[in-house]
Amino acid sequence: MQNRSKTLTRIGAAATAGLAIALTLGASGAWAEDGTANGDFEAQIIGGQPAEDGQFPWIVALADANDPSFNYCGGQLIAADVVLTAAHCTEGTAPADMVIRHGGTDITQTEVYEVAEIKIADGYDGSTMVNDWSLVKLAAPIPNAATVPLADADTKDWGTLTVAGWGTTESGSGSRDLLYVDVPYVTDAECADAYGAEFNAGSMICAGDLANGGEDSCQGDSGGPLVADGVLVGIVSWGHGCAEAGNPGVYANVGLLHGDITAALATL
């Protein structure tokens, strides 16, 4: 399958291939949508609203160490010095090339933290997006950091979930303010109907309004949280377009991957 992840990429090589659309992100840098030949784009919050201070105290952004104003993925603290994010956000990146931004809803006011180590999931496959998670260890713990608890099982009926991030919005711009939106759980059978063999029920979970669309994650939200009642259920991974009817968002399924994630965490 083609890469349909939900990251943001810099204006550059993709534009020379005729696949990029320039976006403006106010004080937070320049962005581009990295497209594929059939019009699929990588993950943003569509149909969302601004988060309140303290609503997601453990959320972070991944940014370019050479230009920390350019944040391209999301993540969440699962320890004071460890971020859980998507593998496709960290694949091919050295710790010295990445920083973590944390500490508020306005991305321009967040603090910058250096990275010491990156551990990508065993079995991650960028062509299929199976096992799309990784751990980022910080150079030092964040003082008094809040962490998000991990789902330790897949209930198969999560009801309404919430996704959050600083990614692209309906306007085509990245958001300076953290946004969130509620999305309905999509069953494995419904997701398989939408995506066929691209959906892997062993490591993925889906959410979104199948009938109407209009609410979803999108460019820049990759690696960020899908939560239910304050528990991390999924990690923003991929989808066909953003907020399209019939095409739900696809997330790494934390409940199914819990054992692998906690085992990897213990090695850091």
Secondary structure, 3 states (H helix, E strand, C coil): CCCCECCCECCCHHHHCCCEEEEECHHHCEEEEEECCCCCECCCCECCEECCCCCCCCEEEEEECCEEEEEEEEEEEEECCEEEECHHHHCCCCHHHEEEEECCCEHHHCEEEEEEEEEECCCCECCCCECCCEEEEECCCCCCCCCCCECCCCCCCCCEEEEEECCECCCCCECCECEEEEEEEECHHHHHHHHHHHCCCCCEEEECCCCCCCCECCCCCCCCEEEECCEEEEEEEECCCCCCCCCCEEEEEHHHHHHHHHHHHHHC
